[in-house]
Amino acid sequence: MKPFSLLCVDNEEEFMANIKEFFDNLGNTVNTARNGQQGLLRAKEHQPQAVFLDISMPHIDDTETLRLIREIDDRIQV
């Protein structure tokens, strides 16, 4: 599998750590964010190819986060 850039947006630390470790070990670049606001900043900074997006987060909901990620780059797989 060709390495890719991934963003994991989730407020559960253990889940994010597991996802990061798994994909890091496969040679991928993984960035994390604890909420939608951080996720949007990371998406702008790192231009990931794919995003794991929690559907229940504080501050900004999943639907709004998804919409704003699509505005950044509609090619990002979420």
N, C-alpha and C positions, 0 to 999 in steps of 0.2 A: 504494500500500500504506500502511495506517495504521501510524504508528510504534509500536514496542513495546519492552519491556524484556527484555534478554537477558543471561544469565549463561553465560560460557564457563569450564568447569573442565577444565584440561589442564596437564600438567607440561612441555609443549613450548612454550617462549616464542614461537618463530617462528609456530607455528600460531595461538596465541592472539592475537598481534599482527595477523596477517592477518584473522582473523575479526572482531576489534574494528574494524579499519580499514574493512573492507567494510561492516559493519552501521552503524557510525558515519556513514559517507558516505551512507547511505540515510536518515539522520535518526533512527536508533534509539538507545536508551540501552543501552550495553554495559558490564558489569562483568566482571572476570576473577578467577580464583582458580587457584593453582598445584597444589592438591591437594583432596581431598574435605573435609578439615576446614575449610579456608578457604572452600570452596564452600558449605558449610552455613552458615557465618557470613554470607557475602554473600547467600545466599538468604533468611535471616532479616531482614537489614538492608534489602534492596532489593526483596523480593517480585517477582522476575522473572516474566514470562509464559512464558518458554521457557528451557531450559538445554541447552547442548551439553556432554555429559559424556563424558570420556575413559573408556575401558573398562579401562585398565591404568595405575593410579597408585600411588604410594607411600603409606604410612600407613593409609589406609582404602580398601577396594576399591570398585569401581563399584556392585556390588549393594547394599552397605550404604549407600553415599552416596545411591543412588536411593531406597532405602527411607526414609531419613531426610528427604530432600527431600519425598517424598510425605506424611510426617507434618507437615511445615511447611505445605504447601498441596497437596492432591491435584489441583488444577486446573492446576498448572504442567506444561507440555508438555516432556518430556525426550527 
